[in-house]
Amino acid sequence: MKALEGIRVLDFSTHTAGPACCAMMADLGAEVIKVELPVEGDDTRRLANSIQGYSTQFMWNNRGKKSITVDLKDPDGAAAILELGKTCDIVFETMKPGSMKKMGLDYEAFKAVKPDIIYCSISAFGQTGPKAKDPGFDILAQACSGIMDMTGERNGPPVKSGVIISDFISGKDAFGACMVALFHRFRTGEGQMIDVAMQQCLASMNPFLEQATNGKDPHRQGNHSAGSAPYGVFKGPKDEYLVIAAHPDRHFAKLCTQVLERPELVDDPRFVGGQNRANHYRELADIIEEWMSKFDSVDECKAIMDKAGIVCGKILSCKQVIEDPQMLFRNGITDLPMPADREGTWRGRGATVLYSATPEVLGAAPVLGANNYEILTQAGLSREQVYELETRWGQPIEKP
């Protein structure tokens, strides 16, 4: 039996945070019903990097789901959704706070028809507070969490993350919260509202906030730690880079004696103690990078450090990650099925966690509106009524 088999999720979310969270539930056996706009569907269906007309971002974030198309601003559409809510365990939405209430689809509305419903909302700043109704995307959450200010060179400008970290972090936090809510309901029979703020999810990853609360003014550190060294990014031959974490004193001693063959550095006053080394990080980095420059590749440097027991790793490009033997061995990169109206498979990210008893199964993303008859008839509509609504909304799928 799959871990979440029997759990039904009504997914109103778009873009990445909510869809990625609900896809994780689908991986584990939940029936996830994605509610999309008629004709247009989720905006990410049309993003670049497509395969056979399907965006890879859409396919990955919506794998294993079913799709229905409903105009939520139409009272008949909203009424059908509320009726469907009676059969669901979790409702998930990522709209601007207040939007679901305007359509009569907020937590209180679903709770009225299903008292033990779990209702999860993800937004930039949460459902309460002075910024609650402000719209926001990942870049704003990064900016408002302190993360962006702590990223970049010491004397350079703030730098955003290369990936949309707040969407994925808030999605994973929301997944964990939904699992807690399901367990709570299992023990007590009580549902609840879950309020996830992207700003807070990112801020929870920022340990420098505690320094700020203690009167300090943390600042970005660049590619090297401000508290100990060597702990950072080092340039090698052919514009390749190695991360080295030899900051404990005993590891630094091994680095000096067994790798650099510079035992005198161990007792050099500049480098005695992690903080001293951090204060002179540039001098230390120059010594290490000069040693690395003598080799033909970063791989040679890594081999010597590995033999000495120094923690290090080559910085991999995306192209190198998808070919990494470790990722391939664990199916971190795998073949995924195309949606039902296409043939074959596509290559993408695989399961993120390996379970011994309840493995994840990554399914295909849904064809827009493909499950209208299957799902909406469960909301009390006849096939003729479903077709009439589809026609009214401009997207008749097929005649009943």
C-alpha positions as CSV (number, residue, x, y, z in Angstrom):
1,M,0.0,0.0,0.0
2,K,1.3,3.5,-0.9
3,A,1.9,5.8,2.1
4,L,-0.8,8.3,1.1
5,E,-3.2,5.9,-0.6
6,G,-6.8,7.0,0.1
7,I,-5.9,10.6,0.7
8,R,-7.6,13.1,-1.7
9,V,-6.1,16.5,-2.4
10,L,-7.8,19.5,-4.1
11,D,-4.9,21.5,-5.6
12,F,-5.6,25.2,-6.6
13,S,-2.0,26.1,-6.7
14,T,0.0,27.4,-9.6
15,H,3.7,28.0,-10.5
16,T,6.0,26.0,-8.2
17,A,5.6,26.1,-4.4
18,G,2.2,24.5,-4.1
19,P,2.4,22.3,-7.2
20,A,5.7,20.8,-6.1
21,C,4.3,20.1,-2.6
22,C,1.2,18.4,-4.0
23,A,3.3,16.4,-6.5
24,M,5.2,15.0,-3.5
25,M,1.8,13.8,-2.2
26,A,0.9,12.3,-5.6
27,D,4.3,10.5,-5.6
28,L,3.3,8.7,-2.4
29,G,-0.1,7.7,-3.6
30,A,-2.5,10.6,-2.9
31,E,-5.1,11.4,-5.5
32,V,-4.3,15.0,-6.4
33,I,-6.9,16.9,-8.4
34,K,-5.4,20.0,-10.0
35,V,-8.0,22.7,-10.6
36,E,-7.0,24.8,-13.6
37,L,-8.5,27.7,-15.6
38,P,-10.5,26.6,-18.6
39,V,-8.6,26.9,-21.9
40,E,-5.5,28.5,-20.4
41,G,-4.6,26.1,-17.5
42,D,-1.7,26.7,-15.2
43,D,0.6,29.5,-16.5
44,T,3.6,27.1,-16.3
45,R,2.2,24.9,-19.0
46,R,3.6,27.5,-21.5
47,L,7.0,28.1,-20.0
48,A,10.2,27.6,-22.1
49,N,12.2,24.4,-22.2
50,S,9.4,22.2,-23.5
51,I,9.3,18.7,-24.8
52,Q,6.6,17.8,-27.3
53,G,4.8,21.0,-26.4
54,Y,4.9,20.4,-22.6
55,S,7.0,22.6,-20.3
56,T,9.3,20.4,-18.3
57,Q,8.7,22.6,-15.2
58,F,5.0,22.0,-15.5
59,M,5.5,18.3,-16.0
60,W,7.8,17.9,-13.0
61,N,5.7,20.1,-10.6
62,N,2.4,18.4,-11.6
63,R,3.5,14.8,-12.0
64,G,1.0,12.1,-11.0
65,K,-2.0,14.5,-10.8
66,K,-5.5,14.7,-12.4
67,S,-6.7,17.9,-14.1
68,I,-10.1,19.5,-14.1
69,T,-10.9,22.9,-15.6
70,V,-13.3,25.1,-13.6
71,D,-14.1,28.8,-13.7
72,L,-14.1,29.6,-10.0
73,K,-15.6,33.0,-10.5
74,D,-18.8,31.3,-11.9
75,P,-21.1,30.5,-8.9
76,D,-21.9,27.2,-10.5
77,G,-18.2,26.3,-10.7
78,A,-17.6,27.4,-7.1
79,A,-20.6,25.4,-5.9
80,A,-19.4,22.2,-7.7
81,I,-15.9,22.6,-6.1
82,L,-17.4,23.0,-2.6
83,E,-19.5,19.8,-3.2
84,L,-16.3,18.1,-4.3
85,G,-14.6,19.3,-1.2
86,K,-16.8,17.0,0.9
87,T,-14.8,14.1,-0.5
88,C,-11.3,15.6,0.0
89,D,-8.8,15.5,2.8
90,I,-6.6,18.5,1.9
91,V,-7.3,21.7,0.1
92,F,-4.2,23.5,-1.2
93,E,-4.0,27.1,-2.6
94,T,-1.4,29.7,-3.4
95,M,-3.5,32.6,-4.5
96,K,-3.1,36.2,-3.2
97,P,-4.6,36.3,0.4
98,G,-8.3,37.1,0.2
99,S,-8.8,35.8,-3.3
100,M,-10.2,32.4,-2.2
101,K,-12.6,34.1,0.2
102,K,-14.0,36.4,-2.5
103,M,-14.9,33.2,-4.5
104,G,-16.5,31.6,-1.4
105,L,-13.7,29.0,-1.3
106,D,-11.7,29.9,1.8
107,Y,-11.0,27.6,4.8
108,E,-14.3,28.5,6.5
109,A,-16.3,27.6,3.4
110,F,-14.7,24.2,3.1
111,K,-14.9,23.6,6.8
112,A,-18.6,24.2,6.7
113,V,-19.1,21.3,4.3
114,K,-16.3,19.1,5.7
115,P,-15.4,19.9,9.3
116,D,-12.2,17.9,9.4
117,I,-10.7,19.4,6.2
118,I,-7.1,20.4,6.2
119,Y,-6.6,23.6,4.3
120,C,-3.1,24.8,3.4
121,S,-2.2,28.2,1.9
122,I,1.2,29.4,0.7
123,S,1.8,33.1,0.1
124,A,4.8,35.4,0.1
125,F,4.1,36.8,3.6
126,G,1.4,34.7,5.1
127,Q,-2.3,35.3,5.7
128,T,-1.9,37.8,8.5
129,G,0.2,40.9,9.2
130,P,0.8,44.3,7.5
131,K,2.3,42.7,4.3
132,A,-0.2,39.8,4.1
133,K,-2.0,41.1,1.0
134,D,1.3,42.0,-0.8
135,P,1.9,39.9,-3.9
136,G,5.2,38.2,-4.2
137,F,7.5,35.8,-6.0
138,D,10.6,33.9,-5.0
139,I,12.9,36.9,-5.6
140,L,10.9,39.0,-3.1
141,A,11.0,36.3,-0.5
142,Q,14.8,36.0,-0.9
143,A,15.1,39.8,-0.6
144,C,13.0,39.9,2.6
145,S,14.6,37.0,4.4
146,G,18.1,38.2,4.7
147,I,19.3,35.4,2.5
148,M,20.0,37.7,-0.5
149,D,21.9,40.2,1.6
150,M,24.1,37.4,2.9
151,T,24.8,36.1,-0.6
152,G,27.6,37.6,-2.8
153,E,31.1,38.8,-2.5
154,R,32.1,40.7,0.7
155,N,32.4,44.0,-1.0
156,G,29.9,43.4,-3.8
157,P,26.2,43.7,-4.3
158,P,23.6,41.2,-3.0
159,V,23.1,38.2,-5.2
160,K,20.0,36.1,-5.7
161,S,20.1,32.4,-5.6
162,G,20.5,30.7,-9.0
163,V,17.3,28.6,-8.3
164,I,13.9,29.6,-6.9
165,I,14.7,28.4,-3.4
166,S,11.8,30.0,-1.6
167,D,9.3,28.1,-3.7
168,F,10.9,24.7,-3.1
169,I,11.6,25.3,0.6
170,S,8.1,26.6,1.3
171,G,6.7,23.7,-0.7
172,K,8.7,21.1,1.4
173,D,7.7,22.9,4.6
174,A,4.1,22.8,3.5
175,F,4.4,19.1,2.7
176,G,5.7,18.4,6.2
177,A,2.9,20.6,7.7
178,C,0.2,18.7,5.8
179,M,1.6,15.4,7.1
180,V,1.6,16.7,10.7
181,A,-2.1,17.9,10.1
182,L,-3.0,14.5,8.8
183,F,-1.5,12.8,11.8
184,H,-3.2,15.2,14.1
185,R,-6.5,14.5,12.4
186,F,-5.9,10.7,12.7
187,R,-5.4,11.1,16.5
188,T,-8.1,13.7,17.2
189,G,-10.5,13.9,14.2
190,E,-9.8,17.6,14.0
191,G,-8.8,19.4,10.8
192,Q,-7.1,22.7,10.6
193,M,-5.8,25.7,8.6
194,I,-2.1,25.8,7.7
195,D,-0.6,29.2,6.9
196,V,2.8,29.1,5.1
197,A,4.8,32.3,4.4
198,M,7.6,32.0,2.0
199,Q,9.5,34.8,3.8
200,Q,9.4,32.9,7.1
201,C,10.4,29.6,5.5
202,L,13.5,31.2,4.0
203,A,14.2,33.2,7.2
204,S,14.2,29.9,9.1
205,M,17.3,28.9,7.1
206,N,19.2,32.0,8.0
207,P,21.3,31.5,11.2
208,F,22.7,35.0,10.9
209,L,19.4,36.4,12.2
210,E,20.4,35.3,15.7
211,Q,23.6,37.3,15.4
212,A,21.5,40.3,14.5
213,T,19.3,39.8,17.5
214,N,22.4,39.9,19.7
215,G,23.5,43.3,18.4
216,K,25.7,42.3,15.6
217,D,25.4,43.3,11.9
218,P,26.1,40.2,9.8
219,H,27.3,40.8,6.3
220,R,27.8,38.6,3.2
221,Q,31.0,36.6,3.2
222,G,31.5,35.7,-0.4
223,N,32.8,32.3,-1.2
224,H,34.6,31.9,2.1
225,S,33.5,31.7,5.7
226,A,33.8,34.7,8.0
227,G,34.3,32.4,11.1
228,S,36.8,29.7,10.1
229,A,39.0,28.7,7.2
230,P,39.7,27.1,4.8
231,Y,36.0,26.7,4.2
232,G,35.0,27.9,0.7
233,V,35.5,27.9,-3.0
234,F,38.9,27.6,-4.6
235,K,39.8,28.1,-8.2
236,G,41.8,25.4,-9.9
237,P,43.1,24.8,-13.4
238,K,40.9,25.2,-16.6
239,D,38.5,27.5,-14.7
240,E,37.2,24.6,-12.6
241,Y,36.5,25.0,-8.9
242,L,36.8,22.9,-5.8
243,V,35.0,23.4,-2.4
244,I,37.3,22.6,0.5
245,A,36.2,22.2,4.1
246,A,39.4,21.8,6.2
247,H,38.5,24.4,8.8
248,P,38.9,22.2,12.0
249,D,42.5,22.6,13.3
250,R,43.3,18.8,12.8
251,H,42.1,18.9,9.2
252,F,44.0,22.1,8.5
253,A,47.2,20.4,9.8
254,K,46.6,17.5,7.5
255,L,46.0,19.9,4.6
256,C,49.3,21.6,5.3
257,T,51.5,18.6,5.9
258,Q,50.0,15.9,3.6
259,V,48.6,18.0,0.7
260,L,50.3,21.3,0.4
261,E,53.6,19.9,1.9
262,R,53.9,23.2,3.8
263,P,54.2,22.0,7.5
264,E,55.4,25.5,8.6
265,L,51.9,26.9,7.9
266,V,50.5,24.9,10.8
267,D,52.3,27.2,13.3
268,D,52.1,30.4,11.2
269,P,50.6,33.0,13.5
270,R,48.2,34.1,10.7
271,F,46.7,30.6,10.6
272,V,46.6,29.4,14.2
273,G,43.0,28.9,15.0
274,G,39.9,29.0,12.8
275,Q,39.1,32.7,13.3
276,N,42.7,33.8,12.6
277,R,42.6,31.8,9.4
278,A,39.3,33.4,8.4
279,N,40.8,36.9,9.1
280,H,43.6,36.0,6.6
281,Y,41.4,33.9,4.3
282,R,42.7,35.6,1.1
283,E,46.3,34.9,1.9
284,L,45.4,31.3,2.7
285,A,43.3,30.9,-0.4
286,D,46.2,32.3,-2.5
287,I,48.5,29.5,-1.1
288,I,46.0,26.8,-1.8
289,E,45.1,28.1,-5.3
290,E,48.8,28.4,-6.2
291,W,49.2,24.7,-5.3
292,M,46.2,23.8,-7.3
293,S,47.5,25.6,-10.4
294,K,50.3,23.1,-10.7
295,F,47.9,20.4,-11.8
296,D,46.2,19.7,-15.1
297,S,42.7,19.3,-13.6
298,V,40.8,19.8,-10.4
299,D,40.2,16.1,-10.3
300,E,43.9,15.5,-9.6
301,C,43.8,18.0,-6.7
302,K,40.7,16.3,-5.3
303,A,42.3,12.8,-5.6
304,I,45.2,14.0,-3.4
305,M,42.9,15.6,-0.9
306,D,40.7,12.5,-0.8
307,K,43.7,10.4,0.0
308,A,44.6,12.7,2.9
309,G,41.1,12.6,4.2
310,I,40.3,16.3,3.4
311,V,36.6,17.0,2.8
312,C,36.3,18.5,-0.7
313,G,34.2,18.4,-3.8
314,K,34.2,19.6,-7.4
315,I,31.6,22.2,-8.3
316,L,29.5,20.4,-10.9
317,S,27.6,22.1,-13.7
318,C,24.0,21.1,-14.4
319,K,25.3,19.0,-17.3
320,Q,27.7,17.2,-15.0
321,V,25.0,16.6,-12.3
322,I,22.7,14.8,-14.7
323,E,25.7,12.5,-15.6
324,D,26.9,12.1,-12.0
325,P,27.2,8.3,-11.2
326,Q,25.9,8.9,-7.7
327,M,22.7,10.6,-8.9
328,L,22.1,8.0,-11.5
329,F,22.7,5.1,-9.1
330,R,20.0,6.5,-6.8
331,N,17.6,7.4,-9.6
332,G,18.1,11.1,-8.8
333,I,17.9,11.6,-12.6
334,T,15.5,9.2,-14.3
335,D,13.0,8.7,-17.2
336,L,9.5,10.1,-16.5
337,P,6.3,9.4,-18.5
338,M,4.9,12.0,-20.9
339,P,1.3,13.1,-20.4
340,A,-1.3,10.7,-21.8
341,D,-1.7,12.6,-25.1
342,R,2.0,12.2,-25.9
343,E,4.2,9.2,-26.4
344,G,7.4,8.2,-24.7
345,T,9.3,9.5,-21.7
346,W,11.3,12.5,-20.8
347,R,14.5,12.8,-18.7
348,G,14.2,14.7,-15.4
349,R,14.7,14.7,-11.6
350,G,13.7,11.5,-9.8
351,A,12.6,10.7,-6.3
352,T,14.2,12.9,-3.6
353,V,13.9,10.4,-0.7
354,L,14.3,6.6,-0.7
355,Y,11.8,4.7,1.3
356,S,12.2,1.0,2.1
357,A,8.5,0.2,2.5
358,T,6.6,3.1,0.8
359,P,8.5,4.1,-2.3
360,E,7.7,7.1,-4.4
361,V,6.2,6.6,-7.8
362,L,6.6,9.6,-10.2
363,G,3.7,9.6,-12.6
364,A,2.8,11.7,-15.7
365,A,1.5,15.2,-15.6
366,P,-2.1,15.6,-16.6
367,V,-3.6,16.7,-19.9
368,L,-5.6,19.9,-19.3
369,G,-9.2,19.1,-18.2
370,A,-8.8,15.4,-18.9
371,N,-10.5,14.4,-15.7
372,N,-13.5,16.7,-15.9
373,Y,-16.2,14.0,-16.3
374,E,-14.6,11.6,-13.9
375,I,-14.2,14.2,-11.1
376,L,-17.1,16.7,-11.6
377,T,-19.7,14.0,-11.8
378,Q,-18.6,13.0,-8.3
379,A,-19.6,16.6,-7.3
380,G,-23.2,15.8,-8.2
381,L,-23.2,17.0,-11.8
382,S,-24.4,14.9,-14.7
383,R,-22.2,14.5,-17.7
384,E,-24.6,16.8,-19.6
385,Q,-24.1,19.5,-17.0
386,V,-20.4,19.1,-17.1
387,Y,-20.4,19.5,-20.9
388,E,-22.7,22.6,-20.5
389,L,-20.3,24.2,-18.1
390,E,-17.3,23.4,-20.2
391,T,-19.0,25.0,-23.2
392,R,-19.9,28.1,-21.1
393,W,-16.3,28.4,-20.1
394,G,-15.0,28.0,-23.6
395,Q,-13.4,24.5,-23.3
396,P,-15.7,21.6,-24.2
397,I,-13.6,18.5,-23.9
398,E,-15.9,16.0,-25.5
399,K,-19.6,15.5,-25.8
400,P,-21.2,13.4,-23.1
